[in-house]
Amino acid sequence: MVSESQVAEYLQQNPDFFTKHAKLLDLMELPTEQPKGAVSMVHHQIKRLRQQNESNQQHVESLVSNARRNDLISRALHRFAVEVQAADSIDEILATLQSEVFERLNLEWYTAWIMSAKDLDRRVGWTRYIAPTNPEVEALRKAMGGESVKLLNGHPRLTRLLFDDEADYIASAAILSLIHGKRYGFVAFGSQSTDRYHPEQSTDFLEQLGELVGAAIAKLD
């Protein structure tokens, strides 16, 4: 067993021990009175507890913020799922998507590519009707790599393909495949913030949205 004198000698030889192992201070019982001129270890304990409290508070605030955000997204998806039942055209589906999801979630930029059996390429508002054989469709399909959702952060080629000149303002984006049995198109959102969409982000809500829109379009076939 190590004696108290050995511990004391070791601490004298290693004055930075508690700096390197600050967590040990949380386990120690220290007197509140210190010799004149000595630095109080209680002060260090209090400082560490304050830092831990601040860190815990930030964590709680982050959890609350995320919970509120998730609740808002969940409500938007629910409203879309309810309201889209009355849609009897692709235009009405996309109008419902805009009012119940895009506007509720304050999305900055959005666009949709809808596959058209006709050999055409036309734009109606923020929607592009495009032939499946268009080379740009194949380029976007390859970029998706078989995934139902693709989150982009710093991909100027793809953002320009989707958003044209508005790509100059977009730092991150999300692309959704509209699939229900087959692919009906794509929907993409863009943001000025590099943190809005990133590869480590959960895609559960985005996948659900893509499935809902794809299913709504499939009903029209």
Sequence and secondary structure as in RCSB ss.txt:
>XXXX:A:sequence
MVSESQVAEYLQQNPDFFTKHAKLLDLMELPTEQPKGAVSMVHHQIKRLRQQNESNQQHVESLVSNARRNDLISR
ALHRFAVEVQAADSIDEILATLQSEVFERLNLEWYTAWIMSAKDLDRRVGWTRYIAPTNPEVEALRKAMGGESVK
LLNGHPRLTRLLFDDEADYIASAAILSLIHGKRYGFVAFGSQSTDRYHPEQSTDFLEQLGELVGAAIAKLD
>XXXX:A:secstr
   HHHHHHHHHH TTHHHHTGGGGGG    S   TT   HHHHHHHHHHHHHHHHHHHHHHHHHHHHHHHHHHH
HHHHHHHHGGG  SHHHHHHHHIIIIITTTT SEEEEEEE SSS EEEETTEEEE TT HHHHHHHHHHTT SEE
EEES HHHHHHHHGGGGGG SEEEEEEEESSSEEEEEEEEES TTSS TTS  HHHHHHHHHHHHHHHTT 
